[in-house]
Every structure is written in structure tokens, then in C-alpha cells.
């Protein structure tokens, strides 16, 4: 259960910052640009520069798999949810 704790903390950290990332991108990005891709990029950088560095050496081999799962599945779907919470459909226009 040791690796699970790291994964759980990593996911919590990224998700805790997701709302902020969405609001930031929403406030500074012109309409028509791919805002979701920008938020995904922010989440990816948070993961690479903070989360991945915090993983102990023995878990490093799992980092790419976990990154893919966290970003492509969890974050991608949650962005849609967060955005719909803020303004129904404005990002997809």
C-alpha cells in the first residue's frame, strides 16, 4: 500500500490545483483557443516539476504510467466537469 499513498497524494495535489488552472486560463485566454489543452499542459507541468520529483527512487519507473493515467483520464474528464460548472459550454465554442 506504500506506492498507493504517493499516487493518492499526487492526484490530490494536481486536482486541488485544477480549479485554479481553469480559472486562470479562462481569464487570460482569448475565445476560440484550445483552453482545455492549456489546462492539460499546466497540469502536466505541475506533475513533471513537482509531483514526479517527490516520488522516491523505487517508484520512478511507475511515474510515466501514473502521469498518463492521471492526466489523460482523470484530469481530462475533470476539466470538462469544472468547465461546465463555470460556464455551460463556453469553452467548446
For each residue, the residues with C-beta under 8 A, 3 or more apart:
1: 4 5
2: 5 6
3: 6 7 59 62
4: 1 7 8
5: 1 2 8 9
6: 2 3 9 10 54 55 56 59
7: 3 4 10 11 66
8: 4 5 11 12
9: 5 6 12 13 54
10: 6 7 13 14 47 51 54 55 66 70
11: 7 8 14 15 70 74
12: 8 9 15 16
13: 9 10 16 17 46 50 51
14: 10 11 17 18 43 46 47 51 70 71 75
15: 11 12 18 74 75 78
16: 12 13 19
17: 13 14 20 21 43 46
18: 14 15 21 22 39 43 75 78 79 82
19: 16 22 23 82
20: 17 23 24
21: 17 18 24 25 39 42 43
22: 18 19 25 26 39 79 82 83 86
23: 19 20 26 27 86
24: 20 21 27 28 42
25: 21 22 28 29 35 38 39 42
26: 22 23 29 35 86 87 91
27: 23 24
28: 24 25
29: 25 26 33 35 38
30: 33
31: 90 93
32: 93
33: 29 30 38
34: 37 38
35: 25 26 29 38 39 83 91
36: 39 40 76 79 80 83 91
37: 34 40 41
38: 25 29 33 34 35 41 42
39: 18 21 22 25 35 36 42 43 75 79
40: 36 37 43 44 71 75 76 79
41: 37 38 44 45
42: 21 24 25 38 39 45 46
43: 14 17 18 21 39 40 46 47 71 75
44: 40 41 47 48 67 71
45: 41 42 48 49
46: 13 14 17 42 43 49 50 51
47: 10 14 43 44 50 51 52 67 70 71
48: 44 45 51 52 67
49: 45 46 52 53
50: 13 46 47 53 54
51: 10 13 14 46 47 48 54 55
52: 47 48 49 55 63 67
53: 49 50
54: 6 9 10 50 51
55: 6 10 51 52 59 60 62 63
56: 6 59 60
57: 60
58:
59: 3 6 55 56 62 63
60: 55 56 57 63
61:
62: 3 55 59 65 66
63: 52 55 59 60 66 67
64: 67 68
65: 62 68 69
66: 7 10 62 63 69 70
67: 44 47 48 52 63 64 70 71
68: 64 65 71 72
69: 65 66 72 73 74
70: 10 11 14 47 66 67 73 74 75
71: 14 40 43 44 47 67 68 74 75 76
72: 68 69 75 76
73: 69 70 76 77
74: 11 15 69 70 71 77 78
75: 14 15 18 39 40 43 70 71 72 78 79
76: 36 40 71 72 73 79 80
77: 73 74 80 81
78: 15 18 74 75 81 82
79: 18 22 36 39 40 75 76 82 83
80: 36 76 77 83 84
81: 77 78 84 85
82: 18 19 22 78 79 85 86
83: 22 35 36 79 80 86 87 90 91
84: 80 81 88 89
85: 81 82
86: 22 23 26 82 83 90
87: 26 83 90 91
88: 84
89: 84 92 93
90: 31 83 86 87 93
91: 26 35 36 83 87
92: 89
93: 31 32 89 90
